[in-house]
Amino acid sequence: MIDKNYFDRIGKYDMLMDIWGGENLEISFRVWQCGGQLEIIPCSRVGHVFRKQHPYTFPGGSGNVFAKNTRRAAEVWMDDYKKYYYAAVPLAKNVPFGDLQDRNSLRDRLQCKPFSWYLNNVYPDLRVPDAEDISFGSIRQGNLCMDTLGHLSDGLVGLYSCHGAGGNQDWSLTKNGHIKHGSDLCVSLEAPKASTNLRLRLCSNSPLQKWERRTVQGANGQQLKHMTYNICIDSTSLTSGQELAAEVCDQSVPGQRWKFTLNSIQ
């Protein structure tokens, strides 16, 4: 619940956002940074009904609409931290986002706090990436990308159609050999042998979580090889929505060749 007068005072919705997507993030940042708060009410219930098809269209496609909307939110509210957004969602760099003068004026008028305040006071558990040892982006084969499939800790890792919007396809490669999703989940072998599944597990010093990129001579792409075992991440014969496994490394296998659209933080 929100009081209408308060909703009006803090700027309603960003009216230059299109259709839907990103407005939840924008209004959440705005409420917190401009003196309000969001509360979880015990025993409250919220329903959300999805139609089988949209009774409207997305100008330029839903991916571009989402990128435009989230880019507006990042530009207005995230200050210098927006560089992490662009590293994770590189397609947004080329999507026009419209005039921000009205939203920036609103932020000034409400005397809103900086995004650093939000990180320190609202979400202190969020680990901000280290620009010196992490790069962000997707790990792909053709039109398919490595994806969490919506799983959390101990969930399987799979493939899904690339969408360029980060989210479940947002990965980072670290200098210590982790393939990381979010702040604390890493791709891990289920067991130290071939034909084993890949799982998301809490990042640790476990040898099952150590990976390296290996160049494939004369081929487009690199292998993701385990640092200790001769095992590589393999997608042979998989389609969108299916789960990845690790197999004995073989440079002749196309399913072991990955392309990286990893974007260094600028």
C-alpha atoms as an extended CHARMM CRD file, in Angstrom:
* protein
*
       266  EXT
         1         1  MET       CA              0.0000000000        0.0000000000        0.0000000000  PROA      1               0.0000000000
         2         2  ILE       CA              1.1330000000        3.5330000000       -0.7090000000  PROA      2               0.0000000000
         3         3  ASP       CA             -0.5480000000        6.8370000000        0.0580000000  PROA      3               0.0000000000
         4         4  LYS       CA             -1.6210000000        8.6240000000       -3.1370000000  PROA      4               0.0000000000
         5         5  ASN       CA             -0.3670000000       12.0030000000       -1.9600000000  PROA      5               0.0000000000
         6         6  TYR       CA              3.0330000000       10.4990000000       -1.1740000000  PROA      6               0.0000000000
         7         7  PHE       CA              3.1190000000        8.7050000000       -4.5260000000  PROA      7               0.0000000000
         8         8  ASP       CA              2.3740000000       12.0110000000       -6.2670000000  PROA      8               0.0000000000
         9         9  ARG       CA              4.9860000000       13.8840000000       -4.2350000000  PROA      9               0.0000000000
        10        10  ILE       CA              7.8340000000       11.4870000000       -5.0320000000  PROA      10              0.0000000000
        11        11  GLY       CA              7.1850000000       11.6760000000       -8.7720000000  PROA      11              0.0000000000
        12        12  LYS       CA              4.6890000000        8.9210000000       -9.6340000000  PROA      12              0.0000000000
        13        13  TYR       CA              6.0860000000        6.7870000000      -12.4800000000  PROA      13              0.0000000000
        14        14  ASP       CA              8.8170000000        7.7810000000      -14.9090000000  PROA      14              0.0000000000
        15        15  MET       CA              6.5110000000        8.6270000000      -17.8070000000  PROA      15              0.0000000000
        16        16  LEU       CA              9.2720000000        8.2940000000      -20.4130000000  PROA      16              0.0000000000
        17        17  MET       CA              9.6650000000        4.6040000000      -19.6760000000  PROA      17              0.0000000000
        18        18  ASP       CA              7.9070000000        2.3970000000      -22.2470000000  PROA      18              0.0000000000
        19        19  ILE       CA              5.3050000000       -0.3630000000      -21.6790000000  PROA      19              0.0000000000
        20        20  TRP       CA              6.7600000000       -2.1580000000      -18.6470000000  PROA      20              0.0000000000
        21        21  GLY       CA             10.0700000000       -3.4050000000      -17.2360000000  PROA      21              0.0000000000
        22        22  GLY       CA             12.4780000000       -1.6040000000      -14.9110000000  PROA      22              0.0000000000
        23        23  GLU       CA              9.8750000000        0.5890000000      -13.2200000000  PROA      23              0.0000000000
        24        24  ASN       CA             10.0140000000       -1.6110000000      -10.1250000000  PROA      24              0.0000000000
        25        25  LEU       CA             13.7470000000       -0.9420000000       -9.7270000000  PROA      25              0.0000000000
        26        26  GLU       CA             13.3900000000        2.7600000000      -10.4550000000  PROA      26              0.0000000000
        27        27  ILE       CA             10.6550000000        3.3970000000       -7.9280000000  PROA      27              0.0000000000
        28        28  SER       CA             12.4050000000        1.2290000000       -5.3180000000  PROA      28              0.0000000000
        29        29  PHE       CA             15.6550000000        3.2000000000       -5.5980000000  PROA      29              0.0000000000
        30        30  ARG       CA             13.6770000000        6.4580000000       -5.5640000000  PROA      30              0.0000000000
        31        31  VAL       CA             11.6410000000        5.6100000000       -2.4700000000  PROA      31              0.0000000000
        32        32  TRP       CA             14.7020000000        4.5990000000       -0.4500000000  PROA      32              0.0000000000
        33        33  GLN       CA             16.9950000000        7.3880000000       -1.6390000000  PROA      33              0.0000000000
        34        34  CYS       CA             14.3690000000       10.0810000000       -1.2320000000  PROA      34              0.0000000000
        35        35  GLY       CA             13.4320000000        9.4560000000        2.3890000000  PROA      35              0.0000000000
        36        36  GLY       CA             10.9440000000        6.5770000000        2.2450000000  PROA      36              0.0000000000
        37        37  GLN       CA             11.1670000000        2.8590000000        2.8540000000  PROA      37              0.0000000000
        38        38  LEU       CA              9.7130000000       -0.4130000000        1.5920000000  PROA      38              0.0000000000
        39        39  GLU       CA              8.2790000000       -2.8030000000        4.1340000000  PROA      39              0.0000000000
        40        40  ILE       CA              7.5030000000       -6.5060000000        4.1440000000  PROA      40              0.0000000000
        41        41  ILE       CA              4.1620000000       -6.8990000000        5.9100000000  PROA      41              0.0000000000
        42        42  PRO       CA              3.6550000000      -10.2690000000        7.6300000000  PROA      42              0.0000000000
        43        43  CYS       CA              0.7730000000      -12.2980000000        6.2070000000  PROA      43              0.0000000000
        44        44  SER       CA              0.3090000000       -9.9280000000        3.2590000000  PROA      44              0.0000000000
        45        45  ARG       CA             -0.5270000000      -11.4930000000       -0.1010000000  PROA      45              0.0000000000
        46        46  VAL       CA              0.1930000000      -10.1590000000       -3.5880000000  PROA      46              0.0000000000
        47        47  GLY       CA             -1.1850000000      -11.7260000000       -6.7540000000  PROA      47              0.0000000000
        48        48  HSD       CA              0.1930000000      -11.3140000000      -10.2640000000  PROA      48              0.0000000000
        49        49  VAL       CA             -1.7350000000      -12.7000000000      -13.2400000000  PROA      49              0.0000000000
        50        50  PHE       CA              0.1170000000      -13.0880000000      -16.5350000000  PROA      50              0.0000000000
        51        51  ARG       CA             -1.8330000000      -13.0830000000      -19.7790000000  PROA      51              0.0000000000
        52        52  LYS       CA             -1.1310000000      -15.7700000000      -22.3570000000  PROA      52              0.0000000000
        53        53  GLN       CA             -0.2260000000      -12.9980000000      -24.7810000000  PROA      53              0.0000000000
        54        54  HSD       CA              0.3280000000       -9.2560000000      -24.5600000000  PROA      54              0.0000000000
        55        55  PRO       CA             -2.4920000000       -7.0090000000      -25.8100000000  PROA      55              0.0000000000
        56        56  TYR       CA              0.1770000000       -4.4740000000      -26.7920000000  PROA      56              0.0000000000
        57        57  THR       CA              3.4900000000       -4.3540000000      -28.6260000000  PROA      57              0.0000000000
        58        58  PHE       CA              7.0370000000       -3.5040000000      -27.5620000000  PROA      58              0.0000000000
        59        59  PRO       CA              8.6510000000       -0.8300000000      -29.7950000000  PROA      59              0.0000000000
        60        60  GLY       CA             11.8840000000       -2.3750000000      -31.0960000000  PROA      60              0.0000000000
        61        61  GLY       CA             11.3060000000       -5.5940000000      -29.1330000000  PROA      61              0.0000000000
        62        62  SER       CA             10.9380000000       -6.3630000000      -25.4250000000  PROA      62              0.0000000000
        63        63  GLY       CA             14.7230000000       -6.5260000000      -24.9150000000  PROA      63              0.0000000000
        64        64  ASN       CA             15.2090000000       -2.9660000000      -26.1550000000  PROA      64              0.0000000000
        65        65  VAL       CA             12.2880000000       -1.7000000000      -24.0710000000  PROA      65              0.0000000000
        66        66  PHE       CA             13.6790000000       -3.3120000000      -20.9260000000  PROA      66              0.0000000000
        67        67  ALA       CA             17.1660000000       -1.9500000000      -21.6800000000  PROA      67              0.0000000000
        68        68  LYS       CA             15.8380000000        1.5660000000      -22.2360000000  PROA      68              0.0000000000
        69        69  ASN       CA             13.8420000000        1.5450000000      -19.0060000000  PROA      69              0.0000000000
        70        70  THR       CA             16.5860000000        0.1130000000      -16.8240000000  PROA      70              0.0000000000
        71        71  ARG       CA             19.1230000000        2.4540000000      -18.4200000000  PROA      71              0.0000000000
        72        72  ARG       CA             16.9720000000        5.4280000000      -17.3980000000  PROA      72              0.0000000000
        73        73  ALA       CA             16.8660000000        4.1080000000      -13.8340000000  PROA      73              0.0000000000
        74        74  ALA       CA             20.6370000000        3.5840000000      -13.7720000000  PROA      74              0.0000000000
        75        75  GLU       CA             21.4290000000        7.0050000000      -15.2360000000  PROA      75              0.0000000000
        76        76  VAL       CA             19.2440000000        8.8810000000      -12.7480000000  PROA      76              0.0000000000
        77        77  TRP       CA             19.7320000000        6.9350000000       -9.5220000000  PROA      77              0.0000000000
        78        78  MET       CA             22.9270000000        4.8590000000       -9.5500000000  PROA      78              0.0000000000
        79        79  ASP       CA             25.5630000000        7.6170000000       -9.8640000000  PROA      79              0.0000000000
        80        80  ASP       CA             28.9990000000        6.1960000000      -10.7220000000  PROA      80              0.0000000000
        81        81  TYR       CA             27.7790000000        2.6880000000       -9.8520000000  PROA      81              0.0000000000
        82        82  LYS       CA             25.9570000000        2.6390000000      -13.1930000000  PROA      82              0.0000000000
        83        83  LYS       CA             29.2190000000        1.3260000000      -14.6830000000  PROA      83              0.0000000000
        84        84  TYR       CA             28.3940000000       -2.0720000000      -13.1540000000  PROA      84              0.0000000000
        85        85  TYR       CA             25.0160000000       -2.0150000000      -14.8560000000  PROA      85              0.0000000000
        86        86  TYR       CA             26.5840000000       -1.2780000000      -18.2480000000  PROA      86              0.0000000000
        87        87  ALA       CA             29.1860000000       -4.0070000000      -17.7270000000  PROA      87              0.0000000000
        88        88  ALA       CA             26.4020000000       -6.5100000000      -17.0300000000  PROA      88              0.0000000000
        89        89  VAL       CA             23.9900000000       -5.2830000000      -19.7440000000  PROA      89              0.0000000000
        90        90  PRO       CA             26.2230000000       -4.0540000000      -22.5780000000  PROA      90              0.0000000000
        91        91  LEU       CA             23.4200000000       -3.8060000000      -25.1380000000  PROA      91              0.0000000000
        92        92  ALA       CA             21.9610000000       -0.9380000000      -23.1050000000  PROA      92              0.0000000000
        93        93  LYS       CA             24.8840000000        1.2920000000      -24.1050000000  PROA      93              0.0000000000
        94        94  ASN       CA             23.4190000000        1.6200000000      -27.5950000000  PROA      94              0.0000000000
        95        95  VAL       CA             19.7500000000        2.0130000000      -26.6490000000  PROA      95              0.0000000000
        96        96  PRO       CA             18.4270000000        5.6180000000      -26.6260000000  PROA      96              0.0000000000
        97        97  PHE       CA             16.9550000000        6.4770000000      -23.2320000000  PROA      97              0.0000000000
        98        98  GLY       CA             15.3630000000        9.8820000000      -23.7860000000  PROA      98              0.0000000000
        99        99  ASP       CA             15.4670000000       13.1240000000      -21.8270000000  PROA      99              0.0000000000
       100       100  LEU       CA             16.3840000000       12.8440000000      -18.1310000000  PROA      100             0.0000000000
       101       101  GLN       CA             16.0330000000       16.5020000000      -17.1540000000  PROA      101             0.0000000000
       102       102  ASP       CA             12.6800000000       16.0760000000      -15.4160000000  PROA      102             0.0000000000
       103       103  ARG       CA             13.8530000000       13.0660000000      -13.3530000000  PROA      103             0.0000000000
       104       104  ASN       CA             17.1390000000       14.7110000000      -12.4020000000  PROA      104             0.0000000000
       105       105  SER       CA             15.2240000000       17.8300000000      -11.3400000000  PROA      105             0.0000000000
       106       106  LEU       CA             12.9500000000       15.6330000000       -9.2370000000  PROA      106             0.0000000000
       107       107  ARG       CA             15.9610000000       14.1010000000       -7.5250000000  PROA      107             0.0000000000
       108       108  ASP       CA             17.3680000000       17.5440000000       -6.7490000000  PROA      108             0.0000000000
       109       109  ARG       CA             14.0180000000       18.8630000000       -5.5150000000  PROA      109             0.0000000000
       110       110  LEU       CA             13.4960000000       15.9420000000       -3.1430000000  PROA      110             0.0000000000
       111       111  GLN       CA             17.1290000000       16.1850000000       -1.9300000000  PROA      111             0.0000000000
       112       112  CYS       CA             17.6070000000       12.4690000000       -2.4710000000  PROA      112             0.0000000000
       113       113  LYS       CA             20.5930000000       10.6180000000       -1.0920000000  PROA      113             0.0000000000
       114       114  PRO       CA             23.3580000000        9.1620000000       -3.3280000000  PROA      114             0.0000000000
       115       115  PHE       CA             23.3930000000        5.5400000000       -4.4190000000  PROA      115             0.0000000000
       116       116  SER       CA             26.3380000000        4.9100000000       -2.0940000000  PROA      116             0.0000000000
       117       117  TRP       CA             23.9710000000        5.6670000000        0.8150000000  PROA      117             0.0000000000
       118       118  TYR       CA             21.5440000000        3.0450000000       -0.5360000000  PROA      118             0.0000000000
       119       119  LEU       CA             24.3170000000        0.4370000000       -0.6820000000  PROA      119             0.0000000000
       120       120  ASN       CA             25.6080000000        1.2290000000        2.8020000000  PROA      120             0.0000000000
       121       121  ASN       CA             22.2520000000        1.5240000000        4.5650000000  PROA      121             0.0000000000
       122       122  VAL       CA             19.6610000000       -0.4650000000        2.6370000000  PROA      122             0.0000000000
       123       123  TYR       CA             21.6630000000       -3.2910000000        1.0760000000  PROA      123             0.0000000000
       124       124  PRO       CA             24.9530000000       -3.5380000000        2.9930000000  PROA      124             0.0000000000
       125       125  ASP       CA             25.1660000000       -7.2710000000        2.2630000000  PROA      125             0.0000000000
       126       126  LEU       CA             25.5230000000       -6.6410000000       -1.4620000000  PROA      126             0.0000000000
       127       127  ARG       CA             29.1110000000       -7.1630000000       -2.5450000000  PROA      127             0.0000000000
       128       128  VAL       CA             30.1670000000       -4.4890000000       -5.0250000000  PROA      128             0.0000000000
       129       129  PRO       CA             32.4870000000       -6.0580000000       -7.6110000000  PROA      129             0.0000000000
       130       130  ASP       CA             36.1620000000       -5.1930000000       -7.6780000000  PROA      130             0.0000000000
       131       131  ALA       CA             36.9180000000       -3.5080000000      -10.9950000000  PROA      131             0.0000000000
       132       132  GLU       CA             40.5050000000       -4.7430000000      -10.9220000000  PROA      132             0.0000000000
       133       133  ASP       CA             39.8470000000       -8.4560000000      -10.9470000000  PROA      133             0.0000000000
       134       134  ILE       CA             36.3540000000       -9.0330000000      -12.3380000000  PROA      134             0.0000000000
       135       135  SER       CA             34.7410000000       -8.6900000000      -15.7520000000  PROA      135             0.0000000000
       136       136  PHE       CA             31.0650000000       -9.1520000000      -16.5190000000  PROA      136             0.0000000000
       137       137  GLY       CA             28.9520000000      -10.4560000000      -19.3430000000  PROA      137             0.0000000000
       138       138  SER       CA             27.5750000000      -13.5810000000      -20.9770000000  PROA      138             0.0000000000
       139       139  ILE       CA             29.1790000000      -16.8940000000      -21.9110000000  PROA      139             0.0000000000
       140       140  ARG       CA             27.6670000000      -18.1610000000      -25.1410000000  PROA      140             0.0000000000
       141       141  GLN       CA             27.5380000000      -20.6430000000      -27.9890000000  PROA      141             0.0000000000
       142       142  GLY       CA             25.7460000000      -19.2090000000      -30.9920000000  PROA      142             0.0000000000
       143       143  ASN       CA             22.3280000000      -18.0430000000      -29.8150000000  PROA      143             0.0000000000
       144       144  LEU       CA             22.5090000000      -19.9580000000      -26.5220000000  PROA      144             0.0000000000
       145       145  CYS       CA             24.0370000000      -18.6430000000      -23.2880000000  PROA      145             0.0000000000
       146       146  MET       CA             25.0820000000      -20.1610000000      -20.0000000000  PROA      146             0.0000000000
       147       147  ASP       CA             22.1240000000      -19.5300000000      -17.6790000000  PROA      147             0.0000000000
       148       148  THR       CA             21.1740000000      -20.2330000000      -14.0660000000  PROA      148             0.0000000000
       149       149  LEU       CA             17.6970000000      -21.2570000000      -15.2960000000  PROA      149             0.0000000000
       150       150  GLY       CA             16.3930000000      -19.3830000000      -12.2690000000  PROA      150             0.0000000000
       151       151  HSD       CA             18.1290000000      -21.7350000000       -9.8330000000  PROA      151             0.0000000000
       152       152  LEU       CA             19.8020000000      -20.6680000000       -6.6180000000  PROA      152             0.0000000000
       153       153  SER       CA             22.2990000000      -22.4420000000       -4.3550000000  PROA      153             0.0000000000
       154       154  ASP       CA             22.7860000000      -26.1090000000       -5.3120000000  PROA      154             0.0000000000
       155       155  GLY       CA             20.7470000000      -25.6190000000       -8.4860000000  PROA      155             0.0000000000
       156       156  LEU       CA             21.9020000000      -26.8900000000      -11.8700000000  PROA      156             0.0000000000
       157       157  VAL       CA             23.4280000000      -24.6400000000      -14.5280000000  PROA      157             0.0000000000
       158       158  GLY       CA             22.1050000000      -24.7840000000      -18.0700000000  PROA      158             0.0000000000
       159       159  LEU       CA             21.6440000000      -23.1180000000      -21.4410000000  PROA      159             0.0000000000
       160       160  TYR       CA             19.0150000000      -20.6350000000      -22.5290000000  PROA      160             0.0000000000
       161       161  SER       CA             18.4290000000      -18.3800000000      -25.5190000000  PROA      161             0.0000000000
       162       162  CYS       CA             20.6740000000      -15.3100000000      -25.2140000000  PROA      162             0.0000000000
       163       163  HSD       CA             18.7490000000      -12.1410000000      -24.3800000000  PROA      163             0.0000000000
       164       164  GLY       CA             21.5310000000       -9.6560000000      -23.5940000000  PROA      164             0.0000000000
       165       165  ALA       CA             19.7850000000       -8.3320000000      -20.4940000000  PROA      165             0.0000000000
       166       166  GLY       CA             22.0730000000       -9.8160000000      -17.8350000000  PROA      166             0.0000000000
       167       167  GLY       CA             20.0070000000      -11.4420000000      -15.0820000000  PROA      167             0.0000000000
       168       168  ASN       CA             20.3430000000      -15.2260000000      -15.1320000000  PROA      168             0.0000000000
       169       169  GLN       CA             22.9710000000      -14.8990000000      -17.8910000000  PROA      169             0.0000000000
       170       170  ASP       CA             25.1590000000      -12.4680000000      -15.9430000000  PROA      170             0.0000000000
       171       171  TRP       CA             28.5350000000      -14.0670000000      -15.1380000000  PROA      171             0.0000000000
       172       172  SER       CA             31.9370000000      -12.8970000000      -14.0220000000  PROA      172             0.0000000000
       173       173  LEU       CA             35.3250000000      -14.5340000000      -14.4190000000  PROA      173             0.0000000000
       174       174  THR       CA             37.7030000000      -13.8740000000      -11.5500000000  PROA      174             0.0000000000
       175       175  LYS       CA             41.4560000000      -14.0690000000      -11.3050000000  PROA      175             0.0000000000
       176       176  ASN       CA             41.2090000000      -16.8610000000       -8.7620000000  PROA      176             0.0000000000
       177       177  GLY       CA             39.3500000000      -19.0900000000      -11.2330000000  PROA      177             0.0000000000
       178       178  HSD       CA             35.7260000000      -18.6470000000      -10.2450000000  PROA      178             0.0000000000
       179       179  ILE       CA             32.8740000000      -18.4780000000      -12.7450000000  PROA      179             0.0000000000
       180       180  LYS       CA             30.5970000000      -16.4090000000      -10.5640000000  PROA      180             0.0000000000
       181       181  HSD       CA             26.9350000000      -15.4390000000      -10.6640000000  PROA      181             0.0000000000
       182       182  GLY       CA             25.9030000000      -12.6040000000       -8.3780000000  PROA      182             0.0000000000
       183       183  SER       CA             27.9460000000      -11.9840000000       -5.2820000000  PROA      183             0.0000000000
       184       184  ASP       CA             28.2900000000      -15.4650000000       -3.8220000000  PROA      184             0.0000000000
       185       185  LEU       CA             27.3550000000      -18.2890000000       -6.2340000000  PROA      185             0.0000000000
       186       186  CYS       CA             29.9880000000      -20.1010000000       -8.2910000000  PROA      186             0.0000000000
       187       187  VAL       CA             29.8710000000      -22.8170000000      -10.9670000000  PROA      187             0.0000000000
       188       188  SER       CA             31.0180000000      -26.0340000000       -9.3340000000  PROA      188             0.0000000000
       189       189  LEU       CA             31.6050000000      -29.6070000000      -10.4490000000  PROA      189             0.0000000000
       190       190  GLU       CA             29.2080000000      -31.9710000000       -8.7300000000  PROA      190             0.0000000000
       191       191  ALA       CA             32.0170000000      -34.5430000000       -8.5260000000  PROA      191             0.0000000000
       192       192  PRO       CA             35.6580000000      -34.6800000000       -9.7620000000  PROA      192             0.0000000000
       193       193  LYS       CA             34.9130000000      -36.8190000000      -12.8040000000  PROA      193             0.0000000000
       194       194  ALA       CA             33.5740000000      -36.6240000000      -16.3530000000  PROA      194             0.0000000000
       195       195  SER       CA             29.8500000000      -36.7540000000      -17.1540000000  PROA      195             0.0000000000
       196       196  THR       CA             28.9840000000      -34.8770000000      -13.9900000000  PROA      196             0.0000000000
       197       197  ASN       CA             26.5510000000      -32.0010000000      -13.6120000000  PROA      197             0.0000000000
       198       198  LEU       CA             27.4320000000      -28.3830000000      -12.9310000000  PROA      198             0.0000000000
       199       199  ARG       CA             25.8690000000      -26.7510000000       -9.9090000000  PROA      199             0.0000000000
       200       200  LEU       CA             25.6720000000      -23.3040000000       -8.3860000000  PROA      200             0.0000000000
       201       201  ARG       CA             27.2780000000      -23.4410000000       -4.9660000000  PROA      201             0.0000000000
       202       202  LEU       CA             28.4450000000      -20.8510000000       -2.4670000000  PROA      202             0.0000000000
       203       203  CYS       CA             31.8430000000      -19.5860000000       -3.5840000000  PROA      203             0.0000000000
       204       204  SER       CA             34.7240000000      -21.0300000000       -1.5940000000  PROA      204             0.0000000000
       205       205  ASN       CA             38.2550000000      -22.3110000000       -2.0400000000  PROA      205             0.0000000000
       206       206  SER       CA             36.9180000000      -25.6940000000       -3.1210000000  PROA      206             0.0000000000
       207       207  PRO       CA             39.0130000000      -27.1890000000       -5.9650000000  PROA      207             0.0000000000
       208       208  LEU       CA             35.7250000000      -28.1420000000       -7.6290000000  PROA      208             0.0000000000
       209       209  GLN       CA             35.1290000000      -24.4280000000       -8.3990000000  PROA      209             0.0000000000
       210       210  LYS       CA             38.3840000000      -23.6220000000      -10.2150000000  PROA      210             0.0000000000
       211       211  TRP       CA             38.2440000000      -22.9810000000      -13.9810000000  PROA      211             0.0000000000
       212       212  GLU       CA             40.4150000000      -21.5380000000      -16.7070000000  PROA      212             0.0000000000
       213       213  ARG       CA             39.9700000000      -20.5070000000      -20.3230000000  PROA      213             0.0000000000
       214       214  ARG       CA             41.9490000000      -22.5190000000      -22.8600000000  PROA      214             0.0000000000
       215       215  THR       CA             42.4430000000      -21.4980000000      -26.4720000000  PROA      215             0.0000000000
       216       216  VAL       CA             41.3580000000      -23.9980000000      -29.1260000000  PROA      216             0.0000000000
       217       217  GLN       CA             43.7760000000      -23.8910000000      -32.0340000000  PROA      217             0.0000000000
       218       218  GLY       CA             42.1380000000      -23.0140000000      -35.3430000000  PROA      218             0.0000000000
       219       219  ALA       CA             38.6640000000      -22.7350000000      -33.7890000000  PROA      219             0.0000000000
       220       220  ASN       CA             36.3280000000      -19.9300000000      -32.8720000000  PROA      220             0.0000000000
       221       221  GLY       CA             35.9040000000      -19.9520000000      -29.1030000000  PROA      221             0.0000000000
       222       222  GLN       CA             37.6820000000      -21.1810000000      -25.9850000000  PROA      222             0.0000000000
       223       223  GLN       CA             37.2590000000      -24.1330000000      -23.6780000000  PROA      223             0.0000000000
       224       224  LEU       CA             36.2620000000      -23.7110000000      -20.0640000000  PROA      224             0.0000000000
       225       225  LYS       CA             38.6030000000      -26.2640000000      -18.5040000000  PROA      225             0.0000000000
       226       226  HSD       CA             38.8250000000      -27.2970000000      -14.9020000000  PROA      226             0.0000000000
       227       227  MET       CA             42.1570000000      -26.2230000000      -13.3880000000  PROA      227             0.0000000000
       228       228  THR       CA             42.9350000000      -29.6380000000      -11.9140000000  PROA      228             0.0000000000
       229       229  TYR       CA             41.0760000000      -32.2370000000      -13.9570000000  PROA      229             0.0000000000
       230       230  ASN       CA             40.9950000000      -32.7250000000      -17.7270000000  PROA      230             0.0000000000
       231       231  ILE       CA             37.2970000000      -31.8480000000      -17.7350000000  PROA      231             0.0000000000
       232       232  CYS       CA             35.5850000000      -29.0970000000      -19.7690000000  PROA      232             0.0000000000
       233       233  ILE       CA             32.1150000000      -27.5550000000      -19.6840000000  PROA      233             0.0000000000
       234       234  ASP       CA             30.2180000000      -29.2420000000      -22.5260000000  PROA      234             0.0000000000
       235       235  SER       CA             26.8940000000      -28.4740000000      -24.1980000000  PROA      235             0.0000000000
       236       236  THR       CA             26.8880000000      -31.1960000000      -26.8600000000  PROA      236             0.0000000000
       237       237  SER       CA             23.3790000000      -31.7720000000      -28.2520000000  PROA      237             0.0000000000
       238       238  LEU       CA             21.7300000000      -29.5230000000      -25.6480000000  PROA      238             0.0000000000
       239       239  THR       CA             18.9530000000      -27.0580000000      -26.4700000000  PROA      239             0.0000000000
       240       240  SER       CA             17.4900000000      -24.0510000000      -24.6860000000  PROA      240             0.0000000000
       241       241  GLY       CA             16.3650000000      -24.8340000000      -21.1490000000  PROA      241             0.0000000000
       242       242  GLN       CA             18.5480000000      -27.9080000000      -20.7250000000  PROA      242             0.0000000000
       243       243  GLU       CA             21.2890000000      -28.4660000000      -18.1560000000  PROA      243             0.0000000000
       244       244  LEU       CA             25.0410000000      -28.4500000000      -18.7100000000  PROA      244             0.0000000000
       245       245  ALA       CA             27.5460000000      -31.1250000000      -17.7570000000  PROA      245             0.0000000000
       246       246  ALA       CA             31.3330000000      -31.4670000000      -17.7650000000  PROA      246             0.0000000000
       247       247  GLU       CA             33.0590000000      -33.9770000000      -20.0320000000  PROA      247             0.0000000000
       248       248  VAL       CA             36.6250000000      -35.0400000000      -20.8670000000  PROA      248             0.0000000000
       249       249  CYS       CA             38.2370000000      -32.1300000000      -22.7210000000  PROA      249             0.0000000000
       250       250  ASP       CA             38.3620000000      -32.5970000000      -26.4790000000  PROA      250             0.0000000000
       251       251  GLN       CA             39.2900000000      -29.6620000000      -28.6840000000  PROA      251             0.0000000000
       252       252  SER       CA             37.4490000000      -31.1910000000      -31.6510000000  PROA      252             0.0000000000
       253       253  VAL       CA             34.0710000000      -31.0190000000      -29.8490000000  PROA      253             0.0000000000
       254       254  PRO       CA             32.0670000000      -27.8800000000      -30.8210000000  PROA      254             0.0000000000
       255       255  GLY       CA             30.0400000000      -28.1480000000      -27.6160000000  PROA      255             0.0000000000
       256       256  GLN       CA             33.1720000000      -27.2710000000      -25.6340000000  PROA      256             0.0000000000
       257       257  ARG       CA             33.8550000000      -24.0030000000      -27.4600000000  PROA      257             0.0000000000
       258       258  TRP       CA             32.5610000000      -20.8920000000      -25.7500000000  PROA      258             0.0000000000
       259       259  LYS       CA             32.5960000000      -17.2630000000      -26.7770000000  PROA      259             0.0000000000
       260       260  PHE       CA             32.8610000000      -14.5830000000      -24.1630000000  PROA      260             0.0000000000
       261       261  THR       CA             31.0690000000      -11.2630000000      -24.2860000000  PROA      261             0.0000000000
       262       262  LEU       CA             32.6920000000      -10.2020000000      -21.0510000000  PROA      262             0.0000000000
       263       263  ASN       CA             32.8540000000       -6.4830000000      -20.4940000000  PROA      263             0.0000000000
       264       264  SER       CA             35.4740000000       -4.8400000000      -18.3510000000  PROA      264             0.0000000000
       265       265  ILE       CA             34.1810000000       -2.2690000000      -15.8760000000  PROA      265             0.0000000000
       266       266  GLN       CA             35.0570000000        1.1910000000      -17.1620000000  PROA      266             0.0000000000
